[in-house]
Amino acid sequence: HGFSPSSLGRTVASTRSISSSPLRAETQKIAEKVLLNPQWPAEWPYTAKDLERMDESSDGLFYESPRLVYHIDDAAVAAITEYYTQTFQDGEDVLDICSSWVSHFPKDWKGGNVVGLGMNEFELSKNERLSSYNVKDLNQDPTFPYDDESFDKITCVVSVDYLTRPKEIFAEIGRVLKPGGVAMLSISNRCFPTKAWNLWMQTNDLEHIFIAGSFFHYSGLFQPPSCDDISPNPGRSDPMYIIKAVKK
């Protein structure tokens, strides 16, 4: 039956009753409440149709031409980098999936093994923060070419909505993370609309947070997910949410 936008809206709404205290409402942003007490459907709710795109032609062709541009505005980019500054430790091994010419990692951070997994070799070759990279279409083959428990952190910047096999992808994220490692998805409201899946295009920011968090939940490999709203200038620049979970 799938997870219709209307049923998703009801589920999200049930997770975010706002306290009557204006101060509390201010200190605990609505977006961060979505994953506080989520009512997950008992079984994986997403259908093949939910995860189809308007353009089902080869992703390899779509990403063949390098795009050396930011896909979110400067304030949102700065917010991601600042968030990583607060959460990354020197020496950590980090995998950036759906990676490209920039990973938004802090300039002063000294990573260990920093790996990019992406679609465009030229873009990845321009990413100066990576120790190495691999070119792979995860929608064709969602397995990661890395050993079990190899990374302390996994990042994915504004791209989860392009991954058409999330159940398999999140199993892989859990497999290659070390126990206690953290996966961090950043999401905004920008996308290539022909390549984002149907359900994403039919739902709003709060529902996107719920959906992304659910992928961690259904894998069974993570502690309960949470959301940090790091939107730099609400209403004036791109929103930015981090959905993260710790590997069990």
C-alpha angles and dihedrals in degrees: 000000000000130000107290120206089245094054089043090052091053091049093050092044090055090058098054115054102157120228115246091235108096090207092054091047088053097047094046106047118216092242091057091054095059093082098036095092107359119183099221116194109248093246134034100285103195122104130205088254091055089058098044121106134218088242112045094169118120114305086208089066093045093053096036094099112068116243107199092184137104114257093204130043125273095258092054091047090052090049092055092048091049090050091052089048089059095045109033121088123206112261096026120141109234133188118200110198122199082023127174141165093318131033098183091234117158115270094229096046114111106206128192114218104357112186132183123206111190150131106254121061095197092052092047091048089059093054104103094188095066124095088198141342142209128209113220140147103228092190089063096040116009096191118112117227093229138100123259115276095008103135138059094201138016121200131192119181119207093322111096088098091065095055106097096187102052096155090061094038093054091047086056093047088054092046098053096040118092115240106277090023119135131231115203123193117188115202134182134165098266123098147140094265096206092056101041113091123259099253092052091053091050097050138066135238095274091048089049089057090051093048094048091047090049091059089062091046097051093048089066089213101099142064113248111300124240138195131229114196104213096165102153102209110009110221094007104065137019115303115241127199129178115209108192140172136183119232113243 
